[in-house]
Amino acid sequence: MRPLAWKPIVLALALLALGGCAQYGVASTAVKVGGAKVADTAAAEAEWTLCNAITVGAARRRYGVSQDRADAYNALCETSGRIVQPDAE
């Protein structure tokens, strides 16, 4: 191999590598936006499950252990009444 024969190969590889950087930015943005949408959907479904799918008894046992937890549950689930009350001590 001639002493300078490797330079065109290195130049071609460098151009290919640098050209991929712009595409990486586009792909990275698409993944971030798609990932954010998935996370938003998961949060909404988790809140729905927490507020609508668990039994009142389960909510009271889990969130009725303190006033702070009871208030948080009632605020998150926007209950018309006080579904969860702290246990009387």
N, C-alpha and C positions, 0 to 999 in steps of 0.2 A: 504494500500500500504506500502510495506517495505520502510524504510528510504533511502536505496540506489537504489531503483528500477528506479528512474528518471534519474540516471547517464547514462545508455545505450541509453536512448531516447535522451538526450541532446547531447551525443557524435554523434549519428547518424544524428541528425539535423545539427550539426556543420560541419560534413563531407560533407553532401549534400550542405550546404551553401558555403563552401570553394571550392567544386568541380565546382560549377556554376561560380565562378570568372573567371576561364580560358575560359570557354565558352562565358562569357560576353565580354571578350576582343576580341574574334574572331567575335562575332556578332556586336560589336561596330565598329570594323574596316570595316566590310562589309557595315554597314549603312553609315559610313563616305565616303567610296569610291563610293558607289551608289549615295549618296547625292551629292557628288562633280560632278559626271557625269551628273546628272539631272540639277544642277546649270550651268554647262558649256553649256549644250544643250539649256537651257533657255536663257542664255546670247547671244549665237549665233543666236537664233531665234529672239530675241529682236533687235539685230543689223541689221539683214536682214530686219525686218519690218521697222525699222527706215530709212534705206537707200534705200529700194526698194518698199515698199508698201504704204508709204504716198505720197501725191501729192507734186509737186514742190511748189505749193502755201502754203501748210501747213508747209513745211520745211522752206520756206522763212519767214513766219509769226512767227514761233517759234524760229528759229535760226538766223534770220537776224536782231535781235534787237541790236546786238553789234558785234564788230569785233572779240572778243574772242569766242563768240558762233558760229559765221560763220566759223571761222578757225577750231574750234573743230569738227563741223559737216563735213566740207570738208575733214579734216584729217581722221576722223573715217570712213567715207564712201568712202574714196579714190577716190573722184570724179576726172575725167579727166579734167574737167573745174571747174570753181567756180560756183557751183549750187546756193549757198547761198552767197549773198553779204549783208553787213550791210546796213540798211536803210540810205539814205542820210539825213543829218540833216541840 
